[in-house]
């Protein structure tokens, strides 16, 4: 499922990434985690009410997908810090400090990518990355402060510990092992030494990943009730009002068998043989077996499967017109300079509107639900920022 939500809120983008949308991974994000489904939640009728945060599970379709992690650092921290604000504190959120070390850990990949740019573009780009990342961390901080307050009020310290333990467990399973393997480190201590040689702290990288994970879990739990409110009538209305999004192209699934003319005493004999094979196929003989036994081309290696399914993809091109005029189960012979292709249509799908079936309805519900989540996440983050006391240090933003 590919979805691109442009929100202007970095924390929102990170949260949506775990719901299945595409985003560029970078140091300090939870992009290294496998896709996570929204946790089950109940709507209390109050949009701002605390919703229990629970461990989410990986979708079954992604069960075999290997975990991915951001690339390992290759540039000393001192080099990346050059030209960046020297103040130790980048900003405070309700008097809670966000340190420059945290900004560096979260911005690492972007800063590395900018290192080879010519000046003054490099300095400008690094400043942009630094300020953007600091803004991300500010947004994440307001979300976490709200999450911690509501969770503690709802269930005491045990709720916070559960969320923290889940984040730590996910980091160990989905990121740390991948990073260690990529660096050739056999133990965590070896990996710490590797990172230290690059001027990066494993503890800080872990902190950034885990805090993003917790923020995402909380935001997903908050928006889940809104996503579930997408009803059958909304789905039907969207389908009817956006027919251009549900068009299917002309396509054909077909089989092929080639009879090479020069293998026979005359071209007429080759044609008669091809016609005979076509008639046998019409009477129900297994086309794949006929191709295996009589094909003079390469379709026998594909068990008689034809190449291409849409206009412009069919090979040989000379067969395209014939194939798109045939119906399911029909067999015909296409003449070429070098011989004859016996072709059989398995399934012909004409261009038009896709059926309003279960698959289409799910696709629409996911789209509408995600759009709703986008708006609600933006609302939550913006509301929390308005209510917070945020102070940026000189040079921070």
C-alpha positions as CSV (number, residue, x, y, z in Angstrom):
1,X,0.0,0.0,0.0
2,X,1.6,3.2,-1.1
3,X,0.4,6.5,0.3
4,X,2.0,9.9,0.4
5,X,0.6,12.3,3.0
6,X,1.9,15.8,2.9
7,X,1.2,17.3,6.3
8,X,3.8,19.9,7.2
9,X,4.1,18.0,10.5
10,X,7.2,15.9,10.9
11,X,5.8,13.9,13.8
12,X,2.6,13.3,11.8
13,X,4.7,12.0,8.9
14,X,6.6,9.7,11.1
15,X,3.4,8.3,12.6
16,X,1.9,7.8,9.1
17,X,5.0,6.0,8.0
18,X,4.2,3.2,10.4
19,X,0.7,3.1,9.1
20,X,2.0,2.2,5.6
21,X,2.9,5.5,3.9
22,X,6.3,6.0,2.2
23,X,8.9,8.3,3.8
24,X,12.6,8.7,3.6
25,X,14.3,6.9,6.5
26,X,16.8,8.9,8.5
27,X,18.7,8.6,11.8
28,X,16.5,8.8,14.8
29,X,13.2,7.8,13.2
30,X,11.4,4.6,13.6
31,X,11.6,3.9,9.8
32,X,13.6,0.8,10.6
33,X,10.6,-0.9,12.2
34,X,8.5,-3.2,10.1
35,X,5.1,-1.8,9.1
36,X,2.7,-1.8,12.1
37,X,-1.1,-1.9,12.1
38,X,-3.1,0.5,14.1
39,X,-3.8,-1.0,17.6
40,X,-7.4,-1.7,18.4
41,X,-9.1,1.2,20.2
42,X,-12.5,2.2,21.4
43,X,-14.0,5.6,20.6
44,X,-15.1,7.3,23.9
45,X,-16.9,10.1,22.1
46,X,-14.2,12.5,23.3
47,X,-11.6,13.2,20.6
48,X,-9.1,14.3,23.2
49,X,-9.8,11.4,25.6
50,X,-6.9,9.1,26.4
51,X,-7.0,5.9,24.4
52,X,-5.1,2.9,25.7
53,X,-1.8,2.3,23.8
54,X,-1.1,-1.3,23.1
55,X,1.5,-3.3,21.2
56,X,0.6,-3.3,17.5
57,X,1.2,-6.3,15.3
58,X,2.8,-6.6,11.9
59,X,0.3,-7.3,9.1
60,X,0.2,-10.9,7.9
61,X,1.1,-9.8,4.4
62,X,4.3,-8.4,5.7
63,X,5.2,-11.3,7.8
64,X,8.1,-12.3,5.7
65,X,9.4,-8.8,5.0
66,X,12.9,-8.3,6.5
67,X,13.3,-5.4,8.9
68,X,15.2,-2.4,7.5
69,X,17.3,0.0,9.3
70,X,18.9,3.3,8.4
71,X,22.4,3.1,7.0
72,X,25.3,3.1,9.4
73,X,27.2,6.4,10.0
74,X,30.4,6.9,8.0
75,X,31.3,10.5,8.8
76,X,32.7,11.7,12.1
77,X,30.3,13.7,14.2
78,X,32.7,16.6,14.5
79,X,32.5,17.1,10.7
80,X,28.8,17.2,10.7
81,X,28.6,19.6,13.6
82,X,30.7,22.1,11.8
83,X,28.7,25.2,11.1
84,X,25.9,24.1,13.4
85,X,24.6,25.9,16.5
86,X,27.1,25.6,19.3
87,X,24.6,25.9,22.1
88,X,24.0,22.7,24.0
89,X,20.3,23.2,24.2
90,X,18.5,23.5,20.8
91,X,15.1,24.3,22.3
92,X,12.9,23.8,25.4
93,X,9.3,22.5,25.4
94,X,7.5,23.3,28.7
95,X,11.0,23.7,30.2
96,X,12.1,20.2,28.9
97,X,15.4,20.6,27.0
98,X,16.1,19.2,23.5
99,X,19.8,18.9,23.2
100,X,21.9,19.4,20.1
101,X,23.1,15.9,20.5
102,X,19.5,14.7,20.0
103,X,19.2,16.8,16.9
104,X,22.4,15.4,15.5
105,X,21.3,11.8,16.1
106,X,18.0,12.5,14.3
107,X,19.5,14.5,11.5
108,X,22.5,12.3,10.9
109,X,21.7,10.8,7.5
110,X,20.6,14.1,6.0
111,X,23.8,15.8,7.2
112,X,25.9,13.0,5.7
113,X,24.1,13.4,2.4
114,X,24.8,17.1,2.4
115,X,28.5,16.8,3.1
116,X,29.6,16.6,-0.5
117,X,27.7,19.7,-1.7
118,X,29.7,22.7,-2.8
119,X,29.8,25.8,-0.6
120,X,27.7,27.8,0.2
121,X,25.1,25.3,-0.7
122,X,26.4,22.8,1.8
123,X,26.2,25.2,4.8
124,X,22.8,26.3,3.7
125,X,21.5,22.8,3.3
126,X,22.9,21.7,6.7
127,X,21.2,24.6,8.4
128,X,17.9,23.7,6.8
129,X,18.3,20.0,7.9
130,X,19.3,21.1,11.4
131,X,16.3,23.5,11.8
132,X,13.8,21.1,10.2
133,X,15.0,18.3,12.5
134,X,14.8,20.5,15.6
135,X,11.2,21.3,14.6
136,X,10.5,17.6,14.3
137,X,11.8,16.9,17.8
138,X,9.8,19.8,19.2
139,X,6.6,18.3,17.7
140,X,7.5,14.9,19.0
141,X,8.2,16.3,22.5
142,X,4.7,17.9,22.7
143,X,3.1,14.7,21.6
144,X,5.1,12.6,24.2
145,X,4.4,15.0,27.0
146,X,0.7,14.7,26.3
147,X,1.0,10.9,25.9
148,X,2.9,10.5,29.2
149,X,0.4,12.7,31.1
150,X,-2.7,10.9,29.8
151,X,-1.3,7.4,30.2
152,X,-0.1,8.0,33.7
153,X,-3.5,9.5,34.6
154,X,-5.3,6.6,33.0
155,X,-3.3,3.7,34.5
156,X,-0.4,5.0,36.5
157,X,3.4,4.3,35.9
158,X,2.7,0.8,34.7
159,X,1.2,2.2,31.4
160,X,4.3,4.3,30.8
161,X,6.6,1.3,31.6
162,X,4.6,-0.9,29.2
163,X,5.0,1.6,26.3
164,X,8.7,2.1,27.1
165,X,9.3,-1.6,27.2
166,X,7.5,-2.1,23.9
167,X,9.7,0.6,22.3
168,X,12.9,-0.9,23.7
169,X,11.9,-4.4,22.5
170,X,11.1,-3.2,19.0
171,X,14.4,-1.4,18.8
172,X,16.3,-4.5,19.8
173,X,14.4,-6.8,17.3
174,X,14.1,-4.5,14.3
175,X,17.0,-2.1,14.3
176,X,19.9,-3.0,16.6
177,X,20.4,-6.5,15.1
178,X,20.3,-5.1,11.6
179,X,22.9,-2.4,12.4
180,X,25.2,-4.8,14.2
181,X,25.1,-7.2,11.3
182,X,25.8,-4.4,8.8
183,X,28.8,-3.3,10.8
184,X,30.2,-6.8,11.3
185,X,29.8,-6.4,15.1
186,X,29.4,-9.6,17.0
187,X,28.4,-8.1,20.3
188,X,26.6,-4.9,21.4
189,X,29.9,-3.7,23.0
190,X,31.6,-4.1,19.6
191,X,28.9,-2.1,18.0
192,X,29.2,0.6,20.7
193,X,32.9,0.9,19.9
194,X,32.2,1.1,16.2
195,X,29.7,4.0,16.7
196,X,32.1,5.7,19.1
197,X,34.8,5.7,16.4
198,X,32.3,7.6,14.3
199,X,31.5,10.0,17.1
200,X,28.0,8.7,17.6
201,X,26.4,7.3,20.8
202,X,24.3,4.1,20.6
203,X,22.3,5.3,23.6
204,X,21.3,8.5,21.9
205,X,20.4,6.6,18.7
206,X,18.3,4.2,20.7
207,X,16.6,7.1,22.6
208,X,15.6,8.8,19.3
209,X,14.2,5.6,17.8
210,X,12.3,4.6,20.9
211,X,10.8,8.1,21.5
212,X,9.6,8.2,17.9
213,X,8.1,4.8,18.3
214,X,6.2,5.9,21.4
215,X,5.0,9.1,19.8
216,X,3.7,7.1,16.8
217,X,1.9,4.5,18.9
218,X,0.2,7.2,20.8
219,X,-0.9,9.2,17.8
220,X,-2.1,6.1,16.0
221,X,-4.2,5.2,19.0
222,X,-5.7,8.7,19.0
223,X,-6.7,8.7,15.4
224,X,-7.8,5.1,15.1
225,X,-11.5,5.8,16.1
226,X,-11.7,8.4,13.3
227,X,-10.4,6.0,10.7
228,X,-13.1,3.5,11.7
229,X,-15.8,6.0,11.1
230,X,-15.6,5.7,7.4
231,X,-18.9,4.1,6.5
232,X,-20.3,2.2,3.5
233,X,-22.1,5.3,2.1
234,X,-18.9,7.4,2.1
235,X,-17.1,4.6,0.3
236,X,-19.9,4.3,-2.3
237,X,-20.0,8.1,-2.8
238,X,-16.2,8.2,-3.3
239,X,-16.4,5.4,-5.9
240,X,-19.1,7.1,-7.9
241,X,-17.5,10.6,-7.7
242,X,-14.0,9.5,-8.7
243,X,-14.4,7.0,-11.6
244,X,-11.1,8.1,-13.1
245,X,-9.3,6.4,-10.1
246,X,-10.9,3.0,-10.7
247,X,-10.3,2.4,-14.4
248,X,-8.8,-0.9,-15.5
249,X,-6.9,-1.1,-18.8
250,X,-7.4,-3.6,-21.7
251,X,-5.5,-6.8,-20.8
252,X,-5.3,-10.3,-21.9
253,X,-3.8,-13.5,-20.4
254,X,-2.8,-15.8,-23.2
255,X,-0.8,-18.9,-24.3
256,X,1.6,-19.2,-27.2
257,X,3.1,-21.9,-29.3
258,X,5.4,-21.2,-32.3
259,X,5.7,-23.4,-35.4
260,X,8.9,-22.5,-37.4
261,X,8.2,-22.6,-41.2
262,X,11.7,-23.7,-42.3
263,X,11.5,-26.9,-40.3
264,X,8.9,-28.2,-42.7
265,X,9.0,-29.2,-46.4
266,X,7.0,-26.1,-47.3
267,X,5.3,-23.1,-45.8
268,X,1.9,-24.6,-46.5
269,X,2.9,-27.8,-44.6
270,X,3.9,-25.7,-41.6
271,X,0.6,-23.8,-41.8
272,X,-1.4,-27.0,-41.9
273,X,0.5,-28.3,-38.9
274,X,-0.1,-25.1,-36.9
275,X,-3.8,-25.3,-37.9
276,X,-3.9,-28.9,-36.6
277,X,-2.4,-27.9,-33.3
278,X,-4.9,-25.1,-33.0
279,X,-7.8,-27.5,-33.6
280,X,-6.4,-29.9,-31.0
281,X,-6.3,-27.0,-28.5
282,X,-9.9,-26.1,-29.4
283,X,-11.0,-29.6,-28.6
284,X,-9.6,-29.3,-25.1
285,X,-6.0,-30.7,-25.2
286,X,-3.7,-29.2,-22.6
287,X,-2.0,-26.2,-24.4
288,X,1.0,-26.3,-22.1
289,X,1.7,-29.9,-23.0
290,X,1.2,-29.1,-26.7
291,X,3.8,-26.3,-26.3
292,X,6.2,-28.5,-24.5
293,X,6.0,-31.1,-27.3
294,X,5.7,-29.0,-30.5
295,X,6.9,-25.4,-29.8
296,X,9.9,-24.3,-31.9
297,X,10.4,-21.1,-29.9
298,X,10.9,-20.4,-26.2
299,X,7.3,-20.6,-24.9
300,X,7.9,-24.2,-24.0
301,X,10.2,-22.9,-21.3
302,X,7.3,-20.8,-19.9
303,X,4.8,-23.7,-20.1
304,X,3.1,-22.0,-23.0
305,X,2.6,-18.7,-21.3
306,X,2.4,-15.7,-23.7
307,X,4.6,-12.6,-23.2
308,X,2.9,-9.4,-22.2
309,X,-0.7,-8.6,-21.1
310,X,-1.4,-5.0,-22.2
311,X,-1.2,-3.0,-25.4
312,X,2.4,-2.4,-26.3
313,X,3.6,-5.3,-24.2
314,X,2.6,-8.2,-26.4
315,X,5.4,-10.2,-28.0
316,X,5.4,-10.8,-30.9
317,X,3.7,-7.4,-31.6
318,X,2.0,-9.0,-34.6
319,X,-0.2,-11.1,-32.3
320,X,-1.6,-8.1,-30.4
321,X,-4.5,-7.1,-32.7
322,X,-5.7,-10.8,-32.9
323,X,-5.5,-11.4,-29.2
324,X,-7.5,-8.3,-28.3
325,X,-10.2,-9.4,-30.7
326,X,-10.6,-12.8,-29.2
327,X,-12.7,-14.1,-26.3
328,X,-11.9,-16.4,-23.4
329,X,-11.0,-19.9,-24.5
330,X,-10.7,-19.0,-28.2
331,X,-7.7,-20.2,-30.3
332,X,-6.3,-18.8,-33.5
333,X,-3.2,-18.8,-35.7
334,X,-1.1,-15.7,-36.3
335,X,1.2,-15.7,-39.4
336,X,4.6,-14.2,-39.3
337,X,7.5,-14.2,-41.8
338,X,9.4,-17.0,-39.9
339,X,6.4,-19.1,-39.1
340,X,3.1,-19.3,-37.2
341,X,2.0,-18.6,-33.6
342,X,-0.8,-20.7,-32.3
343,X,-2.4,-18.5,-29.6
344,X,-5.1,-19.2,-27.0
345,X,-6.8,-16.6,-24.8
346,X,-7.2,-17.6,-21.2
347,X,-8.8,-14.4,-19.9
348,X,-9.7,-11.2,-21.7
349,X,-10.4,-8.1,-19.6
350,X,-11.8,-5.1,-21.4
351,X,-11.0,-1.5,-20.3
352,X,-13.6,0.0,-18.0
353,X,-14.6,0.7,-14.4
354,X,-13.4,-1.9,-11.9
355,X,-16.1,-3.7,-10.0
356,X,-17.3,-2.2,-6.7
357,X,-16.1,-5.4,-4.9
358,X,-14.6,-6.1,-1.5
359,X,-11.1,-5.3,-2.7
360,X,-12.1,-1.9,-4.2
361,X,-14.1,-1.0,-1.1
362,X,-11.2,-1.8,1.2
363,X,-8.9,0.3,-1.0
364,X,-11.3,3.3,-0.7
365,X,-11.8,2.8,3.0
366,X,-8.0,2.8,3.5
367,X,-7.6,6.0,1.5
368,X,-10.4,7.8,3.3
369,X,-9.3,6.6,6.6
370,X,-5.7,7.7,6.0
371,X,-6.9,11.1,4.9
372,X,-8.9,11.4,8.1
373,X,-5.9,10.4,10.1
374,X,-3.8,13.0,8.4
375,X,-6.1,15.8,9.3
376,X,-6.7,14.6,12.9
377,X,-3.0,14.1,13.5
378,X,-2.3,17.6,12.3
379,X,-5.0,19.0,14.5
380,X,-3.6,17.2,17.6
381,X,0.0,18.3,17.0
382,X,-1.0,21.9,16.2
383,X,-3.2,22.1,19.3
384,X,-0.5,20.7,21.6
385,X,2.1,23.2,20.1
386,X,-0.3,26.1,20.7
387,X,-0.7,25.1,24.3
388,X,3.0,24.5,25.0
389,X,5.7,26.9,26.0
390,X,8.4,26.5,23.3
391,X,11.6,28.4,23.4
392,X,14.3,28.0,20.7
393,X,17.9,28.7,21.5
394,X,19.8,31.3,19.4
395,X,20.7,29.6,16.1
396,X,18.2,26.8,16.7
397,X,15.3,28.1,14.5
